[in-house]
Amino acid sequence: MSREPRTRVLVPADPARPREAPPGTEAVVVGGGIAGVSAAVVLAERGVSVTLLEAAPTLGGRLGAWPHTLPDGTEQVVEHGFHAFFRHYHTWRAVLRRIDPELGFLRPVPGYPVISRDWPAEDLTDLPAAPPLNLVALFARSPSLGLRDLLGSRTALAAELLAYDRRRTTERFDHVPAARFLASLGLSDRAQAMLFEAFARSFFADPGALSAAELIAMFHYYFLGNPHGIGFDAPDTDHRSAIWEPLAAHLEKLGAQVRTATPARAIAPAAGHGWRVELDDDALHTHHLVLATDPPALRALLAASPEAAAAVPRLAAKASAIPVAPPFAVTRLWLDRDVRADRATFSAVSRERTLDSITVYSRLEEPSLRWAARTGGSVVELHSYACTAPDAATAAARMREELAALWPETAAARVVHEVARMEATAPTFPPGGAAARLTVTGEGRGVRVAGDHVDTGFLTGLMERAAVSGVLAANDVLAEVGAGPEEIRGGPQRGLLAGLLPRSR
C-alpha cells in the first residue's frame, strides 16, 4: 500500500445534519465513469435509491476496460489507455477505498522519465516535496536545465509557477496560449520540450491550444503543490477486475440499480420539478438528475432534448459549446520479444510527431505479465494525446515507427497482435474558455453536471476532477433533502508566492 499524503479539508462534513437522506429519496445518474460512479456511491451509501445508466457495455468511461481474445485464445482485458493514479487523488482514492480499504491493488510505478531521441532522459521523481525546493532541485539536477536557465529565465513570469491563485492566475493568463507562456519564460528549447511541453500534452492538448492558466494550475497541482511530487501508482491487474466489477457489486449491495448498455436518449422536465429520462424502451422519472457523461455525449444528449433546452437554456448553451480535445490514440502491441531490461514501465515522450508515451504493460499488470512469461514476449502500449493522424491505423503505424527510433530493440520485434483505438471524448481547456465552463450546480433546478470537464471550484485535475465533481453533485442532492455533505479533502489550493505578486499587469 502506498503512503497517503497530507490533506486539508475543502468541504467539511456537517455532524449537525442527518447523514441519511429521507426515505423515498431517489436519483438517476447518467454516465458510469469515475464522476458518475463517485456520485452514485455517495448517494447510495446515504440511503438514496440510485439508478446508474451507462451507454457502454461496461462501466468506467475513459478508465473502462473490456475483454479481448488474442489469436492464441488467451483472454486479455484491454482499456482505453494507461492512467496514473497519483497519490494526491484524495477523493478518487477515497471512493476506491470502498472496495479495498488498504488500496492493496495499487502498486508504485518506479520513475517518470521523459525521453527523446535528441536529448538525455529527464526523471521527474524523487524531488523534494515542498516548494521552492522541488523547483530548485529540478533545475539543479536536470540535464536540460541548470543555474544559467534559472537565472536567465524571466523571473517575473517564472515566479507565476510558484504563485498560483485561482482568481489571479485566471485573470492574467486564461487568454494566453500555454505555448506563448512557455516561450516567454526564456528557457532553452530543450528545457521547454523535455519538461513543460511533455507535461502540457498529457492534458490532451497541444500547448498552443491550451490555456496558460490551466497549465500553471496543473503545474501547481501535480508538481509544486503536491507533497508526493510526481510519483504515482497503478493497478496490479486490469481495471475491470480491480475497480469496476467491485464498485458495481458495492453499489448493488447498497440497493442501487447499475444498468450498462443503457443509453439515455433524451431528458425533459417533468411534473413537480422533476425530470424524465428517455431510454430506448422505457422512461425514468426523478427529482434528482446527475449528468456525468463525457463532453460529446452531454452535447448530444442536450441536442436531442428540446424540452430540456427550453427549461435550462444556460445548460443547453454551455453544453453545445463544450470544447472537445483532439482525438487520443491508443495502440496496444503484443510483441514476440521483450524490451530492454532497463526500460521504464512508463515513459513520457517529447517532440515526436505522434507518440506521447510508452507503457510496458508486461511489467505493470498481472494478465500481461503472465502472457509475457509464457510466450517470452512483451506487451507495450503507445499513446498519442492530441493526435493528428487521420485514423487509428495510421496513428498506430506512426507510433510503432517512432517507438523503433526511441527503443531500437523493438524494430525487429514481430507484432503478434495489435489493438488500436482512437476517439475524441476528452475535454480541453483552450485560451479564453474559463468563463464558459460548466459548473456542478447552478445550470438548472434538479440537474447536476459532473465530469473532468466541469469546474469544481477547487484545484483538481483529470481523474480527481471527475471524482470531486461527482461527490459535489451528490452533496448538492443531499443538501436539497436536508442531509449533510460528504467530506472532500485536497492539497494546497494556492502557490507559495500567491498574494505576493501584483494582480493587474
C-alpha positions in Angstrom: 0.0 0.0 0.0 1.3 3.5 -0.9 1.5 6.0 1.9 -1.1 8.8 1.9 -0.2 12.5 1.5 -1.1 15.3 3.9 -4.5 16.7 3.2 -6.7 19.6 4.1 -10.5 19.7 4.3 -12.1 21.5 1.4 -15.7 20.5 2.1 -16.3 19.6 5.8 -18.8 17.1 6.9 -21.7 18.6 9.0 -22.4 16.5 12.0 -25.4 18.7 12.9 -27.2 17.5 9.8 -28.5 13.9 9.3 -26.2 11.6 7.4 -29.0 9.6 5.8 -31.3 11.0 3.2 -35.0 10.9 3.9 -36.8 7.7 2.9 -38.0 7.7 -0.6 -35.2 10.0 -2.0 -34.2 8.8 -5.4 -31.7 9.9 -8.1 -30.8 9.0 -11.7 -27.1 9.2 -12.6 -26.4 9.3 -16.4 -22.8 8.1 -17.1 -20.9 5.3 -15.4 -17.4 6.7 -15.5 -15.4 8.0 -12.5 -17.7 11.0 -12.0 -21.0 9.1 -12.2 -19.9 6.2 -10.1 -18.5 8.6 -7.4 -21.8 10.3 -7.3 -23.7 7.1 -7.2 -21.6 5.6 -4.4 -22.0 8.6 -2.1 -25.8 8.8 -2.8 -26.4 5.0 -2.3 -24.4 5.0 0.9 -26.7 7.7 2.2 -29.9 5.7 1.5 -30.8 7.3 -1.8 -32.4 4.9 -4.3 -29.9 5.3 -7.2 -30.3 4.2 -10.9 -26.9 4.4 -12.7 -27.1 4.4 -16.5 -24.1 3.7 -18.7 -24.4 3.6 -22.5 -21.4 1.3 -22.9 -21.5 -2.4 -22.0 -19.0 -1.8 -19.2 -18.5 0.9 -16.5 -15.5 3.1 -16.5 -15.7 5.8 -19.2 -12.2 6.6 -20.3 -11.0 4.3 -17.5 -13.2 1.5 -18.7 -12.0 -2.0 -19.7 -13.4 -4.9 -21.6 -12.4 -8.5 -22.5 -10.4 -9.2 -25.7 -9.3 -12.6 -27.1 -5.9 -12.9 -28.6 -5.3 -15.1 -31.7 -3.8 -17.8 -29.4 -7.1 -18.0 -27.5 -5.8 -16.1 -24.4 -8.3 -13.7 -22.9 -6.9 -10.3 -22.0 -8.7 -7.2 -20.7 -7.9 -4.1 -22.7 -8.6 -0.5 -21.7 -8.8 3.0 -23.2 -5.3 3.5 -22.1 -2.9 3.7 -19.2 -3.8 6.0 -16.3 -1.6 7.1 -13.5 -3.2 7.0 -10.0 -1.4 10.0 -8.5 -1.1 9.9 -4.7 -2.9 13.3 -4.2 -6.1 12.0 -5.8 -7.7 12.1 -2.4 -11.3 11.9 -3.4 -10.9 9.2 -6.1 -8.8 7.1 -3.7 -11.5 7.6 -1.0 -14.0 6.1 -3.4 -11.6 3.2 -4.2 -11.3 2.5 -0.5 -14.9 1.4 -0.5 -13.7 -1.7 -2.4 -10.2 -2.0 -0.9 -9.7 -0.1 2.3 -5.9 -0.6 2.1 -5.7 0.1 -1.7 -3.7 -3.1 -1.9 -4.3 -3.4 -5.6 -2.2 -0.3 -6.3 1.5 -0.6 -6.9 4.1 2.2 -7.2 5.3 2.8 -10.7 9.0 3.4 -10.4 10.3 6.5 -12.2 8.7 9.0 -14.5 11.2 9.6 -17.3 10.7 12.0 -20.2 12.6 10.6 -23.2 13.6 11.9 -26.5 15.7 10.7 -29.5 17.6 14.0 -29.3 18.4 14.6 -25.6 19.1 12.7 -22.4 16.1 11.5 -20.4 14.6 13.6 -17.6 13.4 11.9 -14.4 10.7 13.9 -12.6 10.5 11.7 -9.5 12.3 11.8 -6.1 12.4 15.5 -5.8 11.8 17.4 -2.5 8.1 17.7 -1.7 8.0 21.4 -0.7 8.3 24.4 -3.0 10.5 26.1 -3.9 13.0 23.3 -3.1 11.4 21.0 -5.6 11.7 23.6 -8.4 15.3 24.4 -7.4 16.2 20.7 -7.2 14.8 20.2 -10.7 16.9 23.0 -12.1 20.0 21.7 -10.2 19.9 18.1 -11.4 18.2 18.3 -14.8 20.4 17.8 -17.9 18.0 20.2 -19.7 18.2 22.9 -17.1 20.8 24.5 -14.9 21.7 27.5 -12.8 22.1 29.5 -16.0 18.5 28.7 -17.0 17.2 29.6 -13.6 19.0 32.9 -13.5 18.4 33.6 -17.2 14.7 32.9 -17.2 12.4 35.9 -17.0 11.9 35.7 -13.2 8.6 37.6 -13.1 7.0 35.0 -15.4 8.8 32.1 -13.8 7.5 33.2 -10.4 4.0 32.7 -11.7 4.6 29.0 -11.5 5.0 29.4 -7.7 2.2 31.9 -7.3 -0.8 30.0 -8.5 -4.0 31.7 -7.2 -7.3 30.6 -8.9 -8.7 34.1 -9.4 -5.5 36.0 -10.2 -4.0 33.3 -12.5 -7.2 33.0 -14.4 -7.5 36.8 -14.9 -3.9 37.1 -16.0 -3.3 34.0 -18.1 -6.6 32.3 -19.2 -6.5 34.1 -22.6 -2.8 33.3 -23.1 -1.8 30.1 -25.0 0.4 27.9 -23.0 3.0 27.8 -25.8 3.3 31.5 -25.7 3.7 31.5 -21.9 6.4 28.8 -22.1 8.3 30.7 -24.8 8.1 33.8 -22.6 9.9 32.1 -19.8 13.2 32.4 -21.6 14.2 28.8 -21.1 16.1 26.8 -23.7 14.2 24.9 -26.4 15.4 21.7 -24.9 14.1 22.6 -21.4 10.7 23.5 -22.9 10.5 20.3 -24.9 11.6 17.9 -22.2 9.8 19.4 -19.2 6.9 21.7 -20.0 5.7 20.6 -23.4 5.5 16.9 -22.5 3.7 17.8 -19.3 1.2 20.0 -21.2 0.4 17.4 -23.8 -0.6 14.9 -21.1 -3.8 17.1 -20.8 -4.8 16.1 -24.4 -3.8 19.3 -26.0 -1.0 20.8 -27.9 0.5 23.7 -25.9 -0.7 26.2 -28.5 -4.3 25.2 -27.8 -4.1 25.1 -24.0 -4.8 28.0 -21.7 -1.7 29.1 -19.8 -3.8 29.5 -16.7 -4.7 25.8 -16.9 -1.0 24.9 -17.4 0.0 26.9 -14.4 -2.8 25.4 -12.3 -1.9 21.9 -13.3 1.8 22.5 -12.8 1.0 23.6 -9.2 -1.5 20.7 -8.7 0.8 17.9 -10.0 4.2 19.2 -9.1 4.8 22.3 -7.0 1.8 21.9 -4.6 1.9 18.1 -4.5 3.5 16.7 -1.3 4.3 13.5 -3.1 5.8 15.1 -6.2 5.1 13.4 -9.5 5.1 9.8 -8.1 2.1 7.6 -8.9 0.7 4.1 -8.6 -1.2 1.8 -11.0 -3.4 -1.2 -10.5 -1.6 -4.5 -10.5 -4.4 -6.1 -12.6 -6.8 -4.9 -15.2 -9.3 -2.1 -14.4 -12.3 -4.3 -14.9 -11.2 -6.8 -12.2 -9.6 -4.3 -9.9 -12.1 -1.4 -10.0 -15.3 -1.6 -12.0 -16.7 -5.1 -11.1 -16.1 -4.5 -7.3 -17.6 -1.0 -7.5 -20.7 -2.3 -9.3 -21.0 -5.0 -6.7 -20.7 -2.4 -3.9 -23.5 -0.3 -5.5 -25.8 -3.3 -6.0 -25.3 -4.4 -2.4 -26.5 -0.9 -1.4 -29.6 -1.4 -3.4 -28.6 0.7 -6.5 -29.5 -0.4 -10.0 -26.5 -0.5 -12.3 -27.7 -0.6 -15.9 -25.0 -0.9 -18.5 -25.6 -0.9 -22.3 -28.5 1.6 -21.5 -28.0 4.9 -23.1 -30.1 7.9 -22.1 -31.6 9.2 -25.3 -33.2 12.5 -24.1 -34.2 14.3 -21.0 -37.2 16.5 -20.3 -38.7 18.4 -17.4 -41.5 16.5 -15.6 -44.2 17.5 -13.2 -43.3 18.5 -9.6 -39.9 20.0 -10.6 -38.7 16.5 -11.8 -37.0 15.1 -14.8 -37.9 12.4 -17.3 -35.0 10.3 -18.8 -35.9 8.7 -22.1 -34.4 5.3 -22.7 -34.7 3.0 -25.8 -37.7 1.2 -24.4 -38.6 2.9 -21.2 -38.5 6.2 -19.3 -37.4 7.0 -15.8 -38.7 9.8 -13.6 -36.6 11.5 -10.9 -36.3 14.7 -8.9 -32.5 14.4 -8.8 -30.6 14.0 -12.1 -26.9 13.9 -12.4 -25.4 14.2 -15.9 -22.0 12.6 -15.7 -21.2 11.9 -19.3 -18.2 12.9 -21.4 -18.4 16.2 -23.3 -19.6 14.8 -26.7 -22.2 12.7 -25.1 -23.5 15.6 -23.0 -23.6 17.7 -26.1 -25.6 15.1 -28.0 -28.0 14.4 -25.1 -28.9 18.1 -24.8 -29.2 18.5 -28.5 -31.7 15.6 -28.5 -33.7 17.2 -25.7 -35.5 20.3 -26.9 -37.8 20.5 -23.9 -34.8 20.4 -21.6 -33.1 23.1 -23.7 -36.1 25.3 -23.3 -36.2 24.7 -19.5 -32.5 25.1 -18.8 -31.2 27.2 -21.7 -27.9 28.1 -20.0 -27.0 24.4 -19.6 -28.0 23.7 -23.2 -25.9 26.6 -24.5 -22.9 25.7 -22.5 -23.2 22.0 -23.4 -23.4 22.8 -27.1 -20.2 24.8 -26.9 -18.1 22.4 -24.7 -14.6 22.3 -26.2 -13.5 18.7 -27.0 -9.8 17.8 -27.2 -8.3 16.4 -30.4 -8.6 12.6 -30.7 -6.3 10.5 -28.5 -5.0 7.3 -29.9 -4.1 4.1 -28.0 -2.3 1.2 -29.5 -1.5 -2.0 -27.5 1.1 -4.3 -29.0 1.8 -7.9 -28.1 5.4 -8.4 -29.3 7.3 -11.7 -29.7 10.2 -10.5 -27.6 10.9 -8.4 -24.5 12.1 -4.8 -24.5 15.4 -4.0 -22.9 15.5 -4.7 -19.1 16.4 -1.1 -18.3 13.3 0.4 -20.0 11.0 2.2 -17.6 7.5 0.9 -17.0 6.1 4.3 -18.1 7.9 6.9 -20.2 6.6 10.2 -21.5 7.9 11.1 -24.9 8.9 14.5 -26.2 8.9 16.0 -29.7 7.7 13.0 -31.7 5.2 13.6 -34.4 2.7 11.2 -32.9 4.0 9.3 -29.9 3.5 10.8 -26.5 4.0 7.9 -24.0 5.1 4.3 -23.8 3.9 1.8 -21.1 5.3 -1.7 -20.7 2.2 -3.5 -19.6 4.0 -6.7 -19.1 5.9 -5.1 -16.2 2.7 -3.5 -14.8 -0.3 -5.8 -14.5 -0.7 -9.5 -13.9 -2.5 -10.7 -17.0 0.0 -9.1 -19.4 2.9 -10.3 -17.2 1.6 -13.9 -17.3 1.3 -13.7 -21.1 4.8 -12.4 -21.5 6.2 -15.0 -19.1 4.5 -17.8 -21.1 5.5 -16.6 -24.6 8.8 -14.8 -24.0 7.2 -11.6 -25.5 6.1 -8.3 -24.1 3.0 -6.1 -24.0 3.6 -2.5 -24.9 1.1 0.3 -25.1 1.6 3.5 -27.1 -0.4 6.8 -26.6 -0.9 9.9 -28.7 -2.6 12.5 -26.6 -3.6 15.1 -29.2 -3.3 13.0 -32.3 -3.2 14.5 -35.8 -3.3 11.1 -37.7 -6.5 10.6 -39.8 -7.4 7.2 -38.2 -6.3 4.7 -35.6 -4.4 2.5 -38.1 -2.3 5.4 -39.3 -1.6 6.5 -35.7 -0.6 3.0 -34.8 1.9 2.8 -37.7 3.4 6.2 -36.9 3.8 5.4 -33.2 5.3 2.0 -34.0 7.9 3.7 -36.2 8.7 6.3 -33.6 9.0 3.6 -30.9 11.6 1.8 -33.0 13.6 5.0 -33.2 13.5 5.5 -29.5 13.9 1.8 -28.5 15.8 0.2 -31.3 15.3 -3.3 -29.9 11.7 -3.1 -30.9 12.4 -2.5 -34.6 12.9 -6.2 -35.3 10.1 -7.4 -33.0 7.2 -9.2 -34.6 3.7 -7.9 -33.7 1.8 -11.0 -32.5 -1.3 -8.9 -32.0 -2.4 -5.3 -32.1 -5.4 -3.4 -30.8 -5.6 0.2 -32.0 -8.2 2.7 -30.9 -8.8 6.4 -31.5 -11.6 8.6 -30.0 -12.3 12.2 -29.2 -14.1 12.2 -25.8 -11.7 14.2 -23.6 -12.3 17.8 -22.6 -9.8 20.6 -23.4 -9.3 24.0 -21.9 -8.4 26.4 -24.6 -7.3 30.0 -24.1 -10.2 32.3 -23.1 -12.5 29.5 -22.1 -12.6 29.7 -18.3 -15.8 31.8 -18.1 -17.8 29.4 -20.2 -17.0 26.2 -18.3 -19.9 24.2 -16.8 -20.3 24.1 -13.1 -21.7 21.2 -11.0 -24.8 23.2 -10.0 -26.5 26.4 -11.0 -27.4 25.4 -14.5 -31.0 24.3 -13.7 -33.2 23.1 -10.9 -32.8 19.4 -10.1 -30.0 18.8 -12.6 -26.3 18.5 -11.7 -23.3 18.1 -14.1 -20.2 16.1 -13.3 -17.1 15.0 -15.2 -13.5 16.1 -15.7 -14.8 18.9 -18.0 -16.6 20.6 -15.1 -15.3 23.4 -13.0 -15.3 22.1 -9.4 -14.3 25.4 -7.7 -11.2 23.6 -6.3 -7.9 22.8 -7.8 -8.3 19.3 -9.3 -7.2 17.5 -12.4 -8.1 14.6 -14.6 -9.4 11.6 -12.6 -9.6 13.6 -9.4 -11.6 16.4 -11.1 -14.1 13.8 -12.2 -14.4 12.2 -8.8 -14.7 15.5 -7.0 -17.4 16.7 -9.4 -19.3 13.5 -8.8 -19.1 13.9 -5.0 -20.1 17.6 -5.3 -23.1 16.6 -7.3 -24.1 14.0 -4.7 -23.6 16.7 -2.0 -26.0 19.0 -3.7 -28.7 16.3 -3.8 -28.1 15.6 -0.1 -28.3 19.3 0.7 -31.6 19.6 -1.1 -33.1 16.9 1.0 -31.6 18.1 4.3 -28.7 15.6 4.7 -25.1 16.5 5.4 -22.3 16.6 2.8 -19.6 14.0 2.1 -16.2 15.4 3.2 -13.8 16.4 0.4 -10.1 16.7 1.0 -7.4 18.2 -1.1 -3.9 19.6 -1.3 -2.7 23.2 -1.2 -5.0 25.5 -3.3 -2.5 28.3 -3.7 1.1 28.6 -4.6 4.0 29.6 -2.2 4.1 33.1 -3.7 0.4 33.6 -4.0 -0.6 37.0 -2.7 2.8 38.5 -3.2 2.6 39.3 -6.9 0.5 42.1 -8.4 -3.0 41.3 -9.6 -3.0 43.7 -12.6 -0.5 44.0 -15.4 
